[in-house]
């Protein structure tokens, strides 16, 4: 197994071997024990790397109390939990209130409490220290209380250096509401939902006219990803994808069609490329390869379009956020009875993330440089194994997820995993127990099922995952009689010829086998399923900015129905403009390097 890694580009480009990240201090043994214990616990006890400090504080009215500040993961340095307990001499007790704080500049600033400043926090940036009055004499109404009562989801404190994260109600689509009602209120609801999805299975299918033509010089511009390997006899055919919602720099491609499997520069965003492909155009030797791992494709999915978008990893950072409601941390109903522990509220010992807050919305400082967003993985309801080897391990191997260094659900061995390290590098691999040694360095992570494709080190080729055709053991979702064809989303990494790209793809009507074939054709080093069954579950939007104006494109034009419209008529995009109940990824432009645009 090879980890598909996007490493330090400066070191690679200069010919110097990249070195590993510096060792971090071990987590305290007591906190490691809390993390590992198979007992009910709080979300705080699930954070083995946390650092805690407490000081005496005094309010503007003269009340005494204690402030306890927890840096939930010091290596990531993004999220803090502040607990304030005011003493009540008359009652002889202390009333505690907790606040979830976000560091606006985690790479540059540290947040602390200090006995010398008993009225708030201290922000340290290099040699500069900035006191932040939160409950002292200069904050008569209390900065925290004022923030808590605000309608702002991210309330700025400390002159914008810190945000108070406030609860929000995430948007919910009509399809999700119907599915949830059937699942929870109707007898046999899960089977009803399965039938409902299969009735709609081909609803989003798209095909394209193939015509002879010349793609000109616009296809595969310098710096673009490696194109797909297509049938040489069909390489001259142009594809006309009527559903493509992203504007291309190439007017010729927009008007006359795109070469199958070729990449085209997206308009307004250097480093972003778009491609389209139908499985029946893939090189025959790929379609014939690994017949024991990949099922034959029927005529419907062979002619169904796949839309792909690639992001140059040297230009962009990847973020991840939980939705306001999903994925949850409780037990999946798919958990086999023998794998469920009745005394635990969830597989990791927690049944709630409180007092932490999930906003379902990109934070303001990230939002200003975000150029794309797309939906994440399965809900917890479907994010565990009912059948197969993984169903018999680790409480049914519930899919893990981490945001800003905070573990909400543990990463489980054997699962397809995408993660971002503290150095910004994006990686994908099948998780192993030994990989837990880097947990403290993980900024974001999301697991979703098993791999679609992996990289064979020996043969130096992309190979299908060993469970691509196994409905139950692969947890591909669908039906027990193998009706797996549906709209599906997937993501992967392409690392070839010194270039590194994150790829997101929407398959308008496909089984996991068709997804694997397409990812093979594009020579991805690793690929995994994200979500499926509807446009809202496979949504991707790209933002084109010009000054204060912003245009919103979608990988499939029909995805625009998921956005909202402001009273002035402008588009308010999902995840960026309003909170959502589902988890998602987002792509942020990095600061320009010297000598590069």
N, C-alpha and C positions, 0 to 999 in steps of 0.2 A: 504494500500500500504506500502510495506517495502522497504527501501533503501538498496540495496545490497552494503555493504561497506567493504572495506579492511582497517582496522584501524591500530593503532599503535601496532605492534607485540610485542614489548618489554613490554608494559604495560599489554597486554593480557596474555603473557606468564608468567609474574611474579604474576599474580592474582590481580593486581591493576586495578581498574576501570579506563578506559581511560577518560580523561577530554576533554572538547571542546577546540577549538582553542581560543587563547586570542582575546578579542575584538580589532578591529582596529578603528582608528579615522574615523569619518564620512567624506564622500566626501563633499567638499564645496557646499553649496546650489545652487550657480550659475551654477556649473558644473553638478549637478544632474538635474537641469532644462534643460540644453542643451541636456543632454542624453535623457530625457523624451519627449522633444518637438517634435511634429510631423511636422517638417519643414526641408527643405534642410539644410544640415550641412556638415562639414568636418569629416574625420576619427578621427581627433584630438578631436573634440567636442563630439564624441561618447565615449570618455574615461573619465568617470566621476571621476575616482580616480587619475588622473594625477597630478603630482607636477611639477611646473615650476619655473625656476630661470634664471635671466639674469645678465650679467656682461659686463663691458667695456672691449674690447680687442684691441690689436695692432699687426699688421703684422710685419714681418721682414723688410719690406720696409718702415715702418712708417705709414701705413694707420690705421685709427681708425675705430672701428665698435662696434657692439653689438653681443654677443653670447647668445642665449637662449637655455637652455637645459631642455627638458621635460622627466621626468621619467614617462613612460606611465602607469605603475601600480607599485607603490613602494613596495607593499607586494610581488610581483613576482620578480621585480627588474631585469628583463632580457632585455627589449627593451627601448631605449631612442631615442628621436628625437632631433638632434642638428641643430639649424637654425643660420646661420651667415649672418649678414647684414653689409656690408662695406659702409662707408659714401663716397659719391662722392661730394666734395665741389663745383666742377665746375657745376655739374648738379643739385645740391641741393637735391639729392635723395639718397636712399640706395637700393642696389641690394641684395636680399635675396637668399640664397641657403640652402637647407635642406639636412640632412644626417641621414640615419637610422642606428643607432649603436646598436650592441648587446654586452651585458656584458658576457664575457667568463666565469666568476665565480660569478653568481648571488647570491649564498648562502654566499659568503665571501667578496665580494667587492661592494663598492658604487662608482658611477661616479658623479662628480660634476664640476661646474665651480666656480672659486674663483677670486675675484678682485685682490688678491695678486699675481696671476699667470695669466696675461692677454694674454698669448700666447697659451693657450690650455686647457686641462682638468686636473683634479686631481683624481687619483684613490686611494681610501682609503680601506685598508685591515687591520682590527684590529687597532693597533696603528701606522701602517705604512702608509705613504702617498707617492704616486708616481706621480710626475708631468709628464704630457704628452704633449710635444710640437707639436701642430698641424698646427699652422699658424704663428709662431714666428720666431725669428732670427735663430734658429737652424733648421728650416724647410724651406729652401729657395725655394723649389719647392712646398711646402705645402703638408703635409701628407695626408690631405683629398682629395685634387685635384689629387695627385698621385694615391691614392686608387681608386678614381672614374674612372680614365682612365685605371686602371689595368684590365686584363682579369680574375682576381680571383673573384669568386662569394663572398667569405668571405675574405676580405682583412684585414690582421692583423695590428692593430695600438697599440700604447702604450705598446710595447714589448709583444704583443700577449694577453694583458689583455682585449682588446676591438676589435671587428670586425666591419668593415664597410660592410653592406649588399649591394651588387650590383645586379642590375636586371639581370635576366638570361632568356634564351629561353628554356622552358620545352619541353621534348620529347613528340611526338604525334604519336600514332599508326595509321596504315592504316585504321583500322576499325573506329577509332574516326574521322578521316578526312572524310571518306565516309559518316558516320552518320551525321556529321555536315553539309556537303554539301547538303544532302537530306533534312535536317531539315530547313536550312536557304535559300536554293536556288531553291528548287523544290516546286511547288504549292502542298499544302497538304502534305508537307514534314514530319510532325510529324506522320501522318498516314502511310506514306511510311516506316519510320523508325520502327514503330510498326510491320508492316508486315515483314520487314527485320529481326527483332529480332525473330519473331515467326517461320519464315522459318528455322532459325538457333537454335530454341529453344532446341532441343535435341542433338545439335551438340557435346556438351561436356559430354554427359551422359557416366557414367562408371558403370559397374557392376563387380562382382567378383565371382569366383568359390567358392562354399562352399564345404568343405570336412571335414571328420572326422579327428580329430587329438588332440594331447596334446600340449598345449601352454607352458608346463614346468613351471619353476619358474620365467621366465622373465617377465611375465605379471603382471601389477599392483605392481611395486616395492615399497618398503617403501617410504613414502613421496609423492607418486603420487596422482592425483585427484581420487575422487570416481568414479568407473566405471559406465557405463550405466546399466540400468535395462533391461535385455534381456529375451526373452522367455526361460524358463528353459528347454524346450524340444529341443532347438537349441543351448544351451550354449556350447555344446561340439564341435560345428562346427568351423572350421578355415576359415578366410577370406583371399584371396590372392589378394590384391589391386595392380594391375599392374601399376596404374598411380601414386603411391606414390613416391615422389621425395626426401624424407628426409631419411637419413641413420639412422638406429636404432642401439643402443648398442647390441641388441639381434640378433645374427646371425641366431639363430633358427627361429625367427619371419621373418627375411628377406628372409630366404630360404623356409620355409614351410608354412608360413601364420601367421596371427594374430587372437587372440580370439576377436570375435565381441564385441565392447564396452569396451574392456580392454585398459589400458594405457601402453605405452612402452617408455622407456627413449630414447630421441634423442641423437645421438652420438655427443660427443664433447661439449655439453652444459648442464651441470647439472641444474636441475630445469625446463627442457623443456621436454614435453611428447607428444606422438602422439597416436591417436586412429582412428579407422574406424568403420563405422556402416551402415547398410542398414535398412530403416524403417521397413521392414518386419521381422526383427529380434528382434524388441522391444517387451517388455513384453505385453501380450494381455490386461491386465487391464489398461495400459497406453493408448493403441490404442483405447480402448473403452470409455475412460474418456472424460468428457466435450463434448458430441456430438453436443451441440448447439453452441459451440465456434470453433470447428475444423471440417473441411470438411473431408469426406472419401478420402483415398488416392487411386489413380488408380494403376494398375499393373505396370506401367512404373516407377513412382516415388517410389513405395514400394520397388522396386529392384535396385534403383539407389544409388550409394555409396555416403557417406558423409565422408569427411576427416576432422579431428579435431586436433588442436594443443593447448596445455595448457602451461601457463607460471606461475611458482610459484611466487606469488606477493611479497613474502618476499625477493626474490633475485633480482627483476627487477623493474626498473622505466619505465613509459610509456610516450613517447613524441608524439607530433602531429604537423603537418606542413601543411599549405596551399600549393597547387601547384602553379606554375607560372601563371596559368590562371583560375583554378577552385578550389573551388566553387566561383562564382562571387557574387557581392553584389547588383546587379540590380534586377529588377522585373523578376519573372518567368512568362513565357507566360501562365502558368496554372492559374494565378491569375484571379478569376472572376472579370468582369468589375466593379462591385459595390464595390469591396474591394481595388481597385487600386486608388491611389491619383495622379492625373495628374501632380501636382506641385512637386512631390517627384521623384528623380532619382532612388530610390529604397525603399523598405519597411522600412528601418531604416534611411532614409533621405540622404544616401550617394550613389553615383554612381561609386565611385572609392576609392581605398585604398591609393592612392598617398597622401603624399610623402613617405609612408611606402613601403617597398619592400618585396615581397614574392619570395623566391628563389627556392622553390620546391626541396630543397636539405638539407640533415641533416648537421647541423653545425659541424665543425671539432672536437671540444671537445666532443660533443655527439657521433659523428661518431666513435671515438676510442673505445667506450664501447658498441656500438650497436651490438646486436646479431640477430635481426630480424626486418623486416618491412613488412607492408601490406597496401593495398589501403584503402582509407577512404569511404566517403559516396557519395550520389547522387550529380551531378552538380546542380547549382542553377536552371537551366532550369526545372529539374524534382523535385526540392526540395521545393515544395509548394503544397497546396491542391486545386484541382479543384472542388471536391465534398465533401459532408458530413459536419459534425458539425465544424471541424477545418477549413474548407474553408470559413466559415462565421465569423471568429474571427481573430483579430490581422493581418489584411492585408493578410489573407489566410495562416497564420502560416508558413511562410518561415523558413526552417531549420536554426538554429543558429550555430555559430562556433566561438571559441576563441582560440587564439594561444599566448603563453607566456604572459597571462594576458591581452591581447589586444582584445577587442570586435570588431569583424568584422561584425557580424550579431547577433542581440539579441537572447537569449535563450527564446523560446516560450513555454507557458504552454500547457500541453497535449502531448508533444512530447517525444519520447524515447531519452534519453540523456546519454552519457558517458562523464565523466569529471575527471580531476586530480586536487586535491587541492594543496595548497602551502606546505603541509606537505608530499607530494608525494603519498598520498593515492588515489587509483583508485575507482571510484564509478559509479554506473549506476542506473537510476531511471526515472520515468515519471515526467518531470519537472512541478513545480507548481509556481504560482506567489510568494508565500511566500519563495521560495528557492532563490529569488533574493537577499536576505540578505547576501548570501555568495559569491556574484559575485566578490567582491574584492579579494577573496582568491582562485579563480579558475585560475589555470595555463593553462590548456587546456580543451576544451569542443567541442563536436560534436553531433549534433542532426540528426536523420535520421528516419523519420516516427513515427510509434507507436510501442509499445512493442510486441514482439513475445511471450514472457513468462514473468510472474511476480511471486512474492512469496506471498502466502496466509498466513498471520500471524496467523490466527485462526486455519486453518487446518495444518499449517506447511508443505505445499507441494507447488511444482511448478505448476502454472496454466497457460493456454494459455491466451494471450491478448484478450480483448473483440472484437477487430476488425480484427482478423486474417483472417476471411473469407470475409471481406468486401473490395472489390477491390478499389472502389473510396474513401470511408472514410478512408481506411488504406493507400492509396497512394502506393500500393505495386508494381506498374508498371506492365505492361503486356498489355492486350487488354480489351476492353469493354465487350467482350463476354467471359470473365473469362479464357482466355488462359494464365495462370500464371506460367506454368512450364518452368523453365530455370535454368541455372547455377546461384547460388546465394551465396553470402558471408554473414556471420553473426558473431556477437561477443556477449559474455556474461560473467557472473561471476558465479563461483561456490564457495560457502562458506559453508563448511560442516566439522564437526569433527575437528574444529580448524585449518583447512587448507584453503587457499584463492588462487584461480587461475583465471587468465584471460584466456578465451577460445576464439579462433578464429576458424571458421568452413567454409568449402567450400562444398556446396551441388551440386553435379554434374548435377542434374536435379530435381528440386523440386519446389513446391508451398510453400507459407508461412505456410500452414497447416503441411506439412512434416517437415519444419524447427522447428515448435513448438513441434511436437512429439519427434523429436530427442533431443531438448533442455530439454523437460520434462524427457526423459529417463536418461539424464546425471544430472538431478536434479539441473539445473542452477537456481540461485536466480533471474536472470534477463537476458533477451536476446533481441537483436535487429538486424534488417537487416542492412547491410552496403551497398554493391553495387551488381550488377548483370549483366548478359547477355554475359559476355566474360571473358577470362582468365586475360586480363589486368585490369578488374574491380574487380577481386577477388584475385589478385596476393598476394602471401606471400613468402618471402625468409628468410632462416635462414643461418647465417654465422658461420662457424666453423674455428676458428683461431688456428694456431700453429706457434708461433713466428711471423715472418713476412709474413707467408703464410696464405691465407684465401681460404676456399672452400665455395661455395654457393649451398645450397640445396633449393628446392622448394616444397611446400606442394603438388602440382601436378607437375609432371615432365615437362609437356608441358608449364608451366609458364616460363621456361628458355628462351623462345624466346623473352621475354620482356627485357632481359639483353643485354648488348653490349659486344663486344670483343675488347681488346686493340691491338695495332700493334704487341705486343709481344705474343698475343694469350691468355692472361689471361682474366677472366670474369670481366666486369665492371658492378656491380649490380645497378639496378634501385633504385632511392632515395638516395642511399649511394654513388654511384660513378658518377652519372650524374643527373641533374635536370629533374623533370617531371612536366607536366602540371596539374596533378591530386593531390588532397590532400591525405595524408597518415599518418598512425601511425607507431611508431618505438619503439622497446623494448631495453632497455639499462641495462646492468649488474650493480648492485649496488656495492659499495665498500664492500669488505668482512668484516663481523662483527667478533669481537674477538671470537675465538674458533670455527668459521665456515669456510668452504672452500669458 
